[in-house]
Every structure is written in structure tokens, then in C-alpha cells.
Amino acid sequence: MPVAEAFSLSDLLAASPSLVMSFLDDAKTWVLDQGVLILLTIVLAVVARWALHRAINRTVATMSERSARRSAESDARGNVLATTAGQAGERQRARVQAVGSLLRSVSTFVVGLVAALTVMALIGIPLGPLIASAGVGGVALGFGAQSLVKDFLSGIFMIFEDQYGVGDVVDTGEAIGTIEEVSLRITRLRDFDGVVWYVRNGEIVRIGNRSQGYSAAWVDMPVAYQEDIRRVLELIREVCEAFAEDPDWDPKLIEAPTVLGVDSITGQTVTVKILAKCLPGENFAVQRELRARIKAAFDANDIKGPPLPPLQGAMP
């Protein structure tokens, strides 16, 4: 029989009882000292994470309820304006939920990192070389991934500041289109030709949001120079008032269209400018409908348009 198999625990105790007892005493002391501290650290980390997540969830719920209550207290048109401005409704709740998810992830990472470093210190692992190595690696990673860090930081600020959301029509400088997805790194939008653009958040220097607040529908109506301009302006005002009272178009208007007056006089043409403030995205439809109504009113009241230019090459 080999010696290793014949050597048992009883033989070890008989050969060196003081060594074994010393080892057991050291192990007991370590368990009662460092072991309890390690267990306490883990328990405190779990409790801290739970408390932070609970506080974040309660804050998110309070902000969502507040925005919903503010939306319910507004009238119909004011509610639409608040929603398009990102102050109420589903857009606000979605933004708050995204911020809450980000805060929960950050709190979990910070608590886990602190707990891990504390446990390593209790075990006896030297943290100096580890932290120095992590610092050097972080600096190297920072230099190598500057664009990625820039994209993530820009995405975080865009979410916090609610610069735009899914469904908004925006001008990013690179492309103009409707937002389909917003993440911490990229923004995906589809332009009016159906092309999908993936724009890195860090590359967006400026952003123009066409879906917040209201849109402006500008209408230019040319008439002949010989027409009575006061009669023309009065007729256009009547059309605008009737247009604002139309139940099909009143919900889309912020206010009744305003006749600004004569905008320009060129040759035999006098151009009258009209401004209609409407809901975001409705400006093109309002322009088309208003032009059609004014044209019909001109025809009914025998208001002449500007003369046509002579055809090139026509005989005198």
C-alpha cells in the first residue's frame, strides 16, 4: 500500500497535534473576523442596491404621475401642445423610464465595484497595483475609444434634456427625417425618400426639432397689380376666418390664420402673405387647403391673378 494512502487524519493529529490545532484556530479566527466582515459587506451591498433602486423607482413613478396629472388638467389644445413639447403624456413617461433604467444600471455598477474592492482588501489582496493597472488601462481605453465615450455621453445628455424622441421630425445637419429609434450611441431616422440614416450621437453638433411646440404654414398668394388690394385683403381674411371655424381643421390649428399684408410687388404681381400656426407636421396640409380655398374665393369674386409671361419665341 502506498504511503500517501496509509497516511490518515489521525496520523496527522498524532504526529503534529499542535500544528493542526493552530491551523484550526487561525481558520476560526479568520472566519469570525474577516469572514463576518466579508459577509456583512455583501449584505450591505445588497441592501444599498435595493434601497437605491427603490428610491429611483419611486422617483420615476412620482414624475410619471405628475406629468399625467398635468396633462389631464390641461384643456384639449393645451394638452396637445404640452405633449409635443415633451412635458406630458407618453413621451414624458418613456423619457423618465429611460433615465430611471440608466440610473439603476449606474447604481448597480458603483455598489458592486465598491463591494468587490472592499472584499478584496479584507481577503488581503493588495489593491495598489490593481488600481494602478486599472488606471493605466482606463487611460488607454479612453484614448482608444474617445468617439465611443463621446457618443454615449451625448446620448445621455440628449435623453436627460429631451432634445427629441421617437416620431419627431428633426434636422441633424447630416439628414432630415423622422426619428425611429434613439439609443445611447446612435440615432436612427428615416428621411422623406425612405432612406434610413444612422447618426452617431457624438457627431450631432446641432439639432433642429420640427415636432415641438407648433409648425408655421406660410402661404403666398399672388394677384394682379390692377386689383383693389383692400378688397383682396378683406376677402382673404374672410376665407381665413371660415377656415379657422371649420370643425375638420380647427383641431389642427393653434390660432386662426393671420393675413400679414402685402409682402412684395414685382412687375405686374402683388404677393399677399398669410401665416397659420398649426400642430407639428400639419403645416403642409394647412398650406394646401388654404391655397385652394383662397383660389376658389378669387374665382368666385373675379379676382385676377398676375398676367402670364409671354412665351419664348412667340410671334409679336
C-alpha positions, 0 to 999 in steps of 0.5 A: 500500500502506498504511503500517501494512502496509509497516511490518515487524519489521525496520523496527522493529529498524532504526529503534529497535534499542535500544528493542526490545532493552530491551523484550526484556530487561525481558520476560526479566527479568520472566519469570525473576523474577516469572514463576518466582515466579508459577509456583512459587506455583501449584505450591505451591498445588497441592501444599498442596491435595493434601497437605491433602486427603490428610491429611483423607482419611486422617483420615476413613478412620482414624475410619471404621475405628475406629468399625467396629472398635468396633462389631464388638467390641461384643456384639449389644445393645451394638452396637445401642445404640452405633449409635443413639447415633451412635458406630458403624456407618453413621451414624458413617461418613456423619457423618465423610464429611460433615465430611471433604467440608466440610473439603476444600471449606474447604481448597480455598477458603483455598489458592486465595484465598491463591494468587490474592492472592499472584499478584496482588501479584507481577503488581503489582496493588495489593491495598489497595483490593481488600481494602478493597472486599472488606471493605466488601462482606463487611460488607454481605453479612453484614448482608444475609444474617445468617439465611443465615450463621446457618443454615449455621453451625448446620448445621455445628455440628449435623453436627460434634456429631451432634445427629441424622441421617437416620431419627431421630425428633426434636422441633424445637419447630416439628414432630415427625417423622422426619428425611429429609434434613439439609443445611447450611441446612435440615432436612427431616422428615416428621411422623406425618400425612405432612406434610413440614416444612422447618426452617431450621437457624438457627431450631432453638433446641432439639432433642429426639432420640427415636432415641438411646440407648433409648425408655421404654414406660410402661404403666398398668394399672388394677384394682379397689380390692377386689383383693389388690394383692400378688397383682396385683403378683406376677402382673404381674411374672410376665407381665413376666418371660415377656415379657422371655424371649420370643425375638420381643421380647427383641431389642427390649428393653434390660432386662426390664420393671420393675413400679414399684408402685402409682402412684395410687388414685382412687375405686374404681381402683388404677393399677399402673405398669410401665416397659420400656426398649426400642430407639428407636421400639419403645416403642409396640409394647412398650406394646401387647403388654404391655397385652394380655398383662397383660389376658389374665393378669387374665382368666385369674386373675379379676382385676377391673378398676375398676367402670364409671361409671354412665351419664348419665341412667340410671334409679336 
